[in-house]
Amino acid sequence: MPQSSLNNWSDQRIIITGGSGFLGRHIVEGLHARGVADNQIFIPRSAKYDLTEKDACVALYNDCFGADKATMIIHLAAEVGGIGANMKNPGRYFYANMAMALHLIEQARVDGLIERGGKFIQTGTICAYPNMTPIPFKEENLWNGYPEVTNAPYGVAKKAAWQMLDAYKLQYNMKSSFVLPVNLYGPHDNFDLASSHVIPALIRKCVEAMDRGDEFLEVWGTGSASREFLYITDCADGLLTAAEKMDDPTPINLGTNMEITIRDLVHLIAKLTGFATEDTIEQKIRWDSTKPDGQPRRCLDVSKAKELMNWEAKVGFEEGLKRTIEWFKANRYDAEARV
């Protein structure tokens, strides 16, 4: 696979879409650790740049660094939520994610990114994998079936962005990389119950149930589905490693290769937050089996990340959960107010 070695970050001028979000703030911290200064980073705000619109993307490239122009685009911005939000907004989630990638990639080409030797870094999603993908998920299986229906519009839009980068590599020789992070969690996550994913939602529900003195907690599904989770700082490091080492949008899974059922996850979070003990867990968790489980299983083959980038996750799952719970308890009122 074509690879590069971006050893010197000091010459980079980097646009980070979604740079003030959950993953974005950790990417910024990772760039700072690599010696990138604040004046080398441009984070577009949605109030000024609606990146689903072509004109906004043109304005972004014109505004970001003046005549110097950007040398790297890290595209993190996305519209997505948990199962409930995905089911309510399939059209919006497809349009928003497809339009952002479409305009950002094309306008990067028009703006001269290729001539500057620059690079486009695109985040994909595990939702792009077929519903019944063999475990563990291998990158070569991405096209072997249709995604799980509640995630499909978002997943297909992200997969189309990868194909666009592949086409631009073939026709225009645009440098790019494409990573597929598994479910993320950690400090500064989205704890808004209307749109949050499973770990932040469970942490908040358990803590608030303790405050109210609730006798039990109701959880969607049967608990039989499985998931894999990646701590947020590990994801940021994996993405920046791809930016350093990959010039080709070969899809690369970012994960831990550790699978856990939702039932075991709920039990673990309930115990770590203090909502339940080993003796009371069965009585304090009630399952609403009328609600969907989502994709049956998710667990990644992460051998390609090790082979091509010499990258692997470092933070253990229980340790990552403890850090996330501690952060939420210390910052819960700010976290609960975020949308």
C-alpha positions in Angstrom: 0.0 0.0 0.0 1.3 3.5 -0.7 2.6 5.1 2.4 4.3 8.3 3.4 6.1 9.7 6.4 4.9 13.0 7.6 7.5 13.6 10.3 7.4 17.4 10.5 4.0 18.8 11.5 5.5 22.3 11.8 4.8 23.2 8.2 1.1 22.0 8.2 -1.9 24.3 8.0 -4.8 22.2 9.1 -8.6 22.5 8.8 -10.5 20.4 11.4 -14.2 20.2 10.7 -16.0 19.2 13.9 -12.8 20.4 15.7 -14.7 21.7 18.7 -16.6 18.4 19.1 -15.9 15.2 21.1 -13.2 13.7 18.9 -12.1 17.1 17.6 -10.9 18.5 20.9 -8.8 15.4 21.4 -7.4 15.7 17.9 -6.4 19.3 18.7 -4.7 18.1 21.9 -2.9 15.4 19.8 -1.7 18.0 17.3 -0.4 20.3 20.1 1.5 17.3 21.4 3.1 17.0 18.0 4.2 20.6 18.0 1.4 22.1 16.0 0.6 25.7 17.1 -2.9 27.2 17.4 -2.3 29.5 14.4 -1.8 26.4 12.3 -5.3 25.0 13.1 -8.6 26.4 11.7 -11.9 25.1 13.1 -14.9 26.2 11.1 -18.0 26.9 13.2 -21.4 25.7 11.9 -23.0 29.1 12.6 -20.7 30.6 9.9 -20.0 27.6 7.6 -22.9 25.3 6.8 -20.7 22.6 5.2 -23.6 20.9 3.6 -23.6 23.8 1.1 -21.0 24.3 -1.6 -20.7 28.0 -1.2 -19.9 27.6 2.5 -17.1 25.1 1.7 -15.7 27.5 -0.9 -15.7 30.3 1.7 -14.0 28.0 4.2 -11.1 27.3 1.9 -10.8 31.0 1.0 -11.0 32.2 4.6 -8.9 29.7 6.6 -5.2 30.7 6.1 -5.4 33.5 3.6 -2.9 33.2 0.8 -1.0 30.4 2.5 -3.9 28.0 2.1 -4.6 24.7 3.9 -2.3 21.7 3.6 -4.5 19.2 5.4 -8.2 18.7 6.0 -9.3 16.5 8.9 -13.0 15.9 8.3 -14.7 14.9 11.6 -18.0 16.8 11.3 -21.0 14.5 11.2 -24.7 14.3 12.0 -25.6 11.1 13.8 -27.0 9.7 17.0 -28.0 6.6 18.8 -30.6 4.1 17.4 -33.6 6.3 18.3 -32.1 9.4 16.6 -31.0 7.4 13.6 -34.5 6.1 13.1 -36.0 9.5 13.3 -33.6 11.3 11.0 -32.6 8.9 8.1 -33.0 11.4 5.4 -31.2 14.3 7.2 -28.4 12.0 8.3 -27.8 10.8 4.7 -28.0 14.2 3.2 -25.9 16.0 5.8 -23.0 13.5 5.8 -23.0 13.0 2.1 -23.2 16.7 1.2 -20.4 17.7 3.6 -18.0 15.1 2.3 -18.9 15.7 -1.3 -18.3 19.5 -1.2 -15.3 19.4 1.1 -13.4 16.9 -1.1 -14.3 18.5 -4.4 -13.6 22.1 -3.2 -10.2 20.9 -1.7 -9.3 19.8 -5.2 -10.5 23.1 -6.8 -8.6 25.0 -4.1 -5.3 23.4 -5.0 -4.7 20.9 -2.2 -3.2 18.4 -4.6 -0.7 20.8 -6.1 0.4 21.8 -2.5 1.0 18.1 -1.7 -1.7 18.3 0.9 -3.9 15.5 2.2 -7.6 14.9 3.1 -8.3 12.8 6.2 -11.7 11.2 6.3 -13.4 9.5 9.3 -15.6 6.6 8.3 -17.9 4.6 10.5 -18.4 1.0 11.6 -22.1 1.5 10.6 -20.9 1.1 7.0 -20.3 -2.6 7.5 -23.0 -5.1 6.4 -25.4 -6.1 9.0 -24.2 -9.8 9.1 -20.5 -9.2 8.6 -18.4 -12.1 9.9 -16.7 -11.5 13.2 -14.2 -9.9 13.4 -15.0 -7.2 10.8 -12.3 -7.1 8.1 -12.0 -4.1 5.8 -12.4 -6.2 2.7 -15.9 -7.1 3.8 -17.3 -3.6 3.6 -19.2 -4.2 0.3 -20.4 -7.7 1.2 -24.0 -6.8 2.1 -26.3 -4.0 3.3 -25.7 -2.2 6.6 -28.0 -2.7 9.6 -31.2 -0.8 8.7 -31.2 1.8 11.5 -27.7 2.9 10.7 -27.7 2.4 6.9 -28.3 6.0 5.6 -25.4 7.4 7.7 -23.2 4.4 7.0 -23.7 4.5 3.3 -23.0 8.2 3.1 -19.7 7.7 4.9 -18.8 4.7 2.7 -19.5 6.9 -0.4 -17.0 9.5 0.9 -14.4 6.8 0.9 -15.2 5.8 -2.7 -15.0 9.5 -3.7 -11.5 9.7 -2.1 -10.5 6.5 -3.9 -11.7 8.0 -7.2 -9.9 11.2 -6.6 -6.7 9.3 -5.9 -7.1 7.4 -9.2 -7.9 10.4 -11.3 -6.2 13.4 -9.6 -3.7 11.7 -7.3 -5.2 13.4 -4.2 -3.5 12.1 -1.1 -5.9 10.9 1.6 -6.5 8.5 4.4 -9.7 6.8 5.6 -10.1 5.4 9.1 -13.0 3.4 10.5 -13.2 4.0 14.3 -15.4 1.7 16.3 -17.8 3.1 18.9 -16.0 5.9 20.8 -16.3 6.9 24.4 -14.5 9.1 27.0 -14.4 12.5 28.6 -16.3 15.3 26.8 -18.7 12.8 25.1 -22.2 13.8 24.2 -24.4 13.0 27.2 -27.7 14.4 25.7 -30.1 11.5 26.1 -31.9 12.5 22.8 -28.8 11.9 20.7 -26.1 10.2 22.7 -24.6 6.8 22.1 -24.8 3.8 24.5 -22.0 4.5 27.0 -22.6 8.1 27.8 -26.4 7.5 27.9 -26.0 4.6 30.3 -23.6 6.6 32.5 -26.0 9.5 32.8 -29.0 7.3 33.4 -27.3 5.4 36.2 -26.1 8.5 37.9 -29.5 10.2 37.7 -31.3 7.1 38.8 -29.1 7.1 41.9 -29.9 10.7 42.6 -33.7 9.9 42.4 -33.4 6.7 44.4 -34.9 4.7 41.5 -35.4 1.0 42.3 -34.5 -0.1 38.7 -33.3 1.2 35.3 -35.0 0.3 32.1 -32.7 -0.4 29.1 -33.6 -0.8 25.4 -33.4 -4.2 23.7 -32.5 -7.7 25.0 -28.8 -7.1 25.8 -27.7 -9.8 23.4 -26.1 -7.5 20.8 -22.4 -7.0 21.2 -20.2 -4.0 20.6 -16.6 -2.9 20.7 -15.4 0.4 22.1 -12.4 2.6 21.6 -11.2 5.2 24.1 -11.2 8.7 22.6 -7.5 9.5 23.0 -6.6 6.2 21.3 -8.9 7.1 18.4 -7.3 10.6 18.1 -3.8 9.0 18.1 -4.9 6.4 15.4 -6.3 9.1 13.1 -3.2 11.3 13.4 -1.0 8.2 12.8 -2.9 7.6 9.6 -2.4 11.3 8.6 1.3 10.8 9.2 1.7 7.4 7.5 -0.9 6.9 4.8 -1.3 8.6 1.4 -3.9 6.2 0.1 -7.6 5.9 1.3 -7.2 2.2 2.1 -9.8 1.7 4.8 -8.2 1.0 8.2 -10.2 -0.2 11.3 -9.4 1.6 14.5 -10.4 -0.5 17.5 -9.3 -2.9 20.3 -10.6 -6.3 19.0 -12.4 -6.7 22.3 -16.1 -7.5 22.1 -18.6 -7.1 24.9 -22.4 -7.7 25.0 -24.7 -4.9 25.8 -25.9 -6.8 28.8 -22.4 -7.1 30.2 -21.8 -3.5 29.4 -24.9 -2.3 31.3 -24.0 -4.4 34.3 -20.4 -3.1 34.3 -21.5 0.6 34.1 -24.2 0.1 36.7 -21.6 -1.3 39.1 -18.8 1.2 38.3 -21.2 4.1 38.8 -22.5 2.6 42.1 -26.1 2.2 40.9 -26.0 -1.6 41.5 -23.8 -4.3 43.1 -23.1 -7.8 42.0 -25.9 -9.0 44.3 -28.5 -6.5 43.1 -27.7 -6.1 39.4 -30.4 -8.5 38.1 -33.2 -6.8 40.0 -32.0 -3.2 39.2 -31.8 -3.6 35.4 -35.0 -4.3 33.3 -34.9 -4.9 29.6 -37.5 -3.5 27.1 -37.3 -6.2 24.5 -39.9 -4.4 22.3 -37.1 -1.9 21.4 -34.4 -2.8 18.8 -31.0 -4.2 19.5 -29.4 -2.7 16.4 -26.6 -4.6 14.6 -26.2 -8.0 16.2 -22.4 -7.9 16.7 -19.5 -5.6 16.2 -15.9 -6.5 16.7 -13.0 -5.4 14.5 -10.0 -7.0 13.0 -7.4 -4.4 13.7 -4.4 -6.2 12.2 -4.2 -3.8 9.2 -3.7 -0.8 11.6 -0.8 -2.7 13.1 0.6 -3.8 9.8 0.4 -0.5 7.9 0.8 2.0 10.7 2.3 0.1 13.6 -0.7 1.4 15.7 -2.7 -0.2 18.4 -5.0 1.0 21.3 -3.4 1.6 24.7 -6.2 2.3 27.2 -8.0 -0.7 28.7 -11.8 -0.8 28.6 -12.5 -0.8 32.3 -9.9 1.9 32.9 -11.5 4.0 30.1 -14.9 3.6 31.6 -13.7 4.7 35.1 -12.1 7.8 33.6 -15.3 8.7 31.7 -17.5 8.2 34.7 -15.2 10.3 36.9 -15.3 13.0 34.2 -19.1 13.0 34.0 -19.6 13.2 37.7 -17.2 16.1 38.0 -18.7 17.9 35.0 -22.2 16.6 34.9 -24.1 19.8 34.8 -22.1 21.2 31.9 -22.3 17.9 30.2 -26.1 17.5 30.7 -26.6 21.0 29.2 -24.7 20.3 26.0 -26.7 19.4 22.9 
